[in-house]
Amino acid sequence: MALVSNPVLGVNLRKNQNSKSLAFGKYYAEVDRQKTLNIRGFAEHMISHGCVYDRGDIESILIKVTECLPELVAQGIPIQLGELGIFYPSIQAEGINNVTPGLDPRALVKAVHLRFLPNASKLGDLSGPAFKDRCTLELRNVIDEVVIDGEKYKKLVPIDTYVAEHQVTP
């Protein structure tokens, strides 16, 4: 099976329910996010594309990547994974007024983040606008929040059903 050249990305709409917002009542698009694929599922997907390696080999390599990549990035070493992009560290820090002897970096640094910068070269551009062009966008649902016994739940209503129920005309 060949790689999907123009994958379908589901898009849901969510209505802004914040009455204090200038955007109150407007609908905003968000990804119809599917179930997260684990390493085994990802390896099986790779095999479905005609990979010459077996699932166990692919899983072993992916597991090593998940172990080694954070280890190196934690040392300040960015890792470029081919045309995918670069994983790198960034710091969330507090400002200080003076540099003094014995200054503890742990007191300055509030968090270290593992960041990802998608490739933006002309050949394999994975930046936001260019990546959008690689996807076929499909409008799927309106996200409705329902309250049952005081608990909020997300309800997905297919676009056609939502339009019919709310008598929305184009």
N, C-alpha and C positions, 0 to 999 in steps of 0.2 A: 504494500500500500504506500503510495507516495504521500509526501507532506501535503497538508491542506494549504493551498496557496492563498485562499481568501476565507479564513475561518469566520463562522457566524458568532457574533458577540451579542447576547441578549441584553436588551435595555428595558428597565422598568421605570415607571414614573412614580414619584412620591410628591404628595401635596404638602407644601409648607403650612404647618398648623400653628406656627408661632404668631399670635395676633399682634405682637409688638414689633414684628419684622416688617420692613417695607416690602418684602417679597411674600407676605402672607397671602395664601390662596393660590399662589403660582405652583405649577408642577415642575419638578426637576428630574432630569434623567440620572439614573444610577445603574451600575452593572448588575445584571441578573446573575449573581455569583453562584456557581455550582458547588457541589461537594468538593472539598480539598482532596487532591490526589496525593497519596503517600508515595514513598520511594518505590515500593513494589509496583503500584499502579503506574507510576511514571515509567519504570523499566519495561513493563508490559506494553505500554503505549509505544515506546521506542522500538520494541521488537516488531510491533505491528507495521512499522514503516520499513521493514526489510533489513533490520540491523543484523550483521553477521555474528554478533556476540549473543550469548544466551542470557536469560534473565538474571541468573546468579552473578555473572561477571559484571553486568551493568549495575546491579544493586550494590555490589562491592565497591565499584568505582564511585557511585553516587554517595555512598556512606562515607568514603574517604574524603570526598569533596566537602561534605557537611562537617567533617571533623577538622580538616586542614585549612579550609578557607577562613573560618573565624579565628583560628590560631594565628595565621599570618596577618590578617587584618588587624587583630589586637596588638600586633607589633608595629602597626603603621605601614604595612606593606599592602598597597592596593593590588587586587587580583583582577586581571582582564580575562574574561572567559570568551575568547573568540569574538565573533560578531554580536554576541549577546550584550556585552557591556562590562563595566568595571564595578567591583565591590570595593568599598573604601570606608575608613572610619571617619567620624566627625565627633566633635565634642560640644556638649552643652555646658557652658561655664558661667560662673559668677565673676563680675568685675571686681577688682581690688584697687585700693587707693595707693598702696605702697608695696614695693618689693622688699621683703625683709629676709634676713638669714633664717633658715629652718622652715621656710614656707612649705606647707604640705599641699602637694598637688591634689590630693583626695578632697581637700577642703574647697578647692577651686572648681573642680570638675564635678558637675552634678550628674552627668550621664555621658556614656560613650555609645554612639549609635553606629550600627552597621548600615551603611547606605549603599544604594545601587544607582549607577548612572548608566542609562541605556545608551547603546551605541548610537551616535548621531552622524556617522560618516555617510557620504552619498551612497555607498554600495549597500550598506545594511542598516539604514536608519531605523531605529526603534524608538525615537523620540515621540512624544505625544501626538502631534499632528500627522506625522508620517506613519506611525503605527496604526492610527485610525484608518488610514488608506488601505492597510493590509487586512482590515476586518470588514465583514459584511454586517452592518448593524441591523438588528431585528427588534422592533418594538414588541414587547410581550405582555406586560402586566401593569396595572396600577396597584401600588402598595397601599392597602387600607389598614389602618390600625384599629383593632377592635379591643374592647375591654370586657373581659369575662372574669367575674368574681374579683374585681379590682386589679387583675393582671392584664398588662398590655400584650397583645399578640399581633404578629404581622400576618395579614391575609393578602394573598396575591389574587387579583381579579383580572382575568384576561381583558385586554383592551376592548375587544368587541362587546363583551359582556358589560364592561363598565360604561361604555358609550350608550348601549341600549338601556341600561338601568337608570342612567342619569339624563337620558334623552338629549345627549349632546349632538348638535348638528355641526357639520364642518363649515 
